[in-house]
Amino acid sequence: MLTIGQTFPAFSLKAAKPGDTTGTFVEISNATAGNRWKVFFFWPKDFTFVCPTEIVGFDAIHGALAERDAVLYGVSTDSEYVHLAWKRSDPRLERLAFPMLADIKRELADALGILDATEGVCLRATFVVDPGEVIRFVSVNDLAVGRNPAEVLRVVDALQTGELCPCAWQKGDEVLKAA
């Protein structure tokens, strides 16, 4: 699995367009976000149980990430058509503010090393990538356990300070000063 300090892989994937259920798709690549921070969160499968709770949770921090010049991308190995069908069938997902990327060839998930060996789907992985495409945070959960998007936002805040941030540090708290 790729980890801290490594370069996030190049990719180009089709995505269900944010805020749209009409069938409009967009192409998302490394170049799409430009020189901004990126948060990628991967989920195993559409039309499941834990996944929509996480997706709604990440959507809730989308605006806060945008205020921090960070772009949010959700990714699974389902197609853009499956993403669209899921958005149309679940009112919680209809107006998501971020694109749902379709890694149907599993190339990005494989390059990151986050494919579950038994199921062949993405693990619940989260990557925070800086404007230089360097991975700065990685978290991977068991398929059965959802993530805490507020913790991801806290980590983005901490990383963007460029300082030493203690345990449970929150935006606005004092940072540590090395002696």
N, C-alpha and C positions, 0 to 999 in steps of 0.2 A: 504494500500500500504506500502511495506517496504520502509524504509527511512534511513537517515544518521545514522551511528553507528551500524546498524543491519548487521547480517551476510547474505551474498548473498546465496541463496538456492543451495543445491547440484543439479546437473543436468547431464544428458548424452543424447545428441541429435545427430542425423545424420545431415550431412551438405553437401552442394554442395562444392566441393573442390575449393580452391582459384586458379584462373588462368586456370581453366580447363572447357571445355565444352564437354568432351568425355563421361561423365557419371560416373566419379569416385567420390565416396562419402567417407567421413571420419566420424568417431565418435569423437565428441568433448565433454569433460566433465570438471569439475572443475580442474582435475589434468592436463589437456592438457597444460595449460599455465605455469604450475609450479609456482615458486615464483616471479611472475611478476604482474604488474598492468594490469587491464583488463577494456576495454570500451565495453559495450554492448549497441547497439542501436536497438530498436524494431520498426517495421513498420507494418501497418495494413494488407496490401494485396499485393501480386505480381500482375503484369500486371495492375498497376494503374498509376496515373498521378504525384502526389507529391512524392511518394516513390522513383522512380528512380533518381530524382534530389538530394534527400538526400543521397542515396546510392553512387552516383558518388561523392558527396561532402565529404562523409566519406572516400571513397577510396582515395581521394586526400590527406588526412592527414595520411593515413596508414603508410607511410614511416617515417613521423615525430613522430608518436606514437612509432614505432619500435625503433627509436633512443632514446626514453625515456624509453625503456624496458617495453613498454605497448603493449598488444595484442588487436586487434580489432575484435569484433564479431557482425555480423548482424543477426537479428532474426525476424521471423514472424511465424504465425501459418500455413503457407503453407508447403507442403511436400518438401523433397529434390528434388523430380522429377519435381515439379512445379518450384522450384528455377532454376533447370537445364534448363527447357524449356524456362524460362524467359531470362536466360543468353544467350541461343542460339538465341533468337528472337530479342534481343536488343543489338546492337553493343556497346553501352555504358557500358554494364554489362559483356561482354564476358570475360574479363581478370581481373576481380576484384582480388585484392590482399588479401582479407580476406574471410573466410568461411561464407556462408549463412546458418544459423542453422534453422532446421525444428522443430518447437514446435507444431507438429500436434495434440498432445493430450492436448495441452494448459496447461501442468503441470507447466512449468517454469513461463509463463505469469500469471497463476493463483496464484502461490506461491508469486510472486512479487506484485500481486494486480493490474495489469495493463490491464486487459481485459475490453474492452468497454462493458458496460451492455446491450446496445441495439444491437450492431453489432456482439458481440462475438469475436472480433479480438483485436489484441494488439493496445493499444494507442501508440502514438509516444513518447516512453519513452527512456531515456538514463540513464545509470548507470555507474559510474566510481567506480571500486572496487580495493582496495589496495591488496598487496601481501598476506595479512592475511585474505582475503575474506570479509573484512569489507567494506560496502557501504560508499563511501566518497562524492558522488555527485549524485543527482537525478534531472532529469528534465522531465516533461511530457507536451506534447503539444496536443491541439485539433487535431482531425483527419485531419482537413483541412489545418493545418499550419505546414510548414516544419521547420526544425531546422537549426542552424548555427554550423557546425562542427568545425569551427575555434574557437568558444567559448569553445567547449569541450576540444580542445587542450590547450587553455589558462588555463582552470581549472586544467587539468592534470599537467601542468607546475607549477601552484600555489600550488597544493597539494603536489607535490614532493619537494618543498622547505622546507616544515615543518615549515614555518614561517607565520607571519601575512601579508597578501597581500591585499593592498587597492583596492578600486573600479577601474576597468579598468587596473589593473596591467598587465604588459606584461613581458615575460621572459627577464631577464637582468635588469629590473627596480629594484630600491631599495625596500626592504621590510620594514615593520614597526617594530620598536623596542619598546617594552613595557617599560614604565618608571620604 
